[in-house]
């Protein structure tokens, strides 16, 4: 399954839950999705709080999937081709210098 198919599967799920309906209690706006993305990312961090590795890889996988789903949805609703954005960012990163001195002004 590629990124477009994952995005379509995510939209099917959200639609099946009724979360794209006008009267939903969970409006799928870019703002709400960005907040949810951050909250799920924080749940990933909980797996490493006070330890260097997680003891529950399935629970970590579930949280990473939640992050991915919100990211796919946010990109899609914002009109961003996430696959192209990732490839473009990687290209920029190859041109970037990672060892420049930090300025302390």
PyMOL commands that set and color helices and strands:
alter all, ss='L'
color gray80, all
select helices_A, chain A and resi 3-17+30-46+57-77+82-95
alter helices_A, ss='H'
color red, helices_A
deselect
rebuild
show_as cartoon
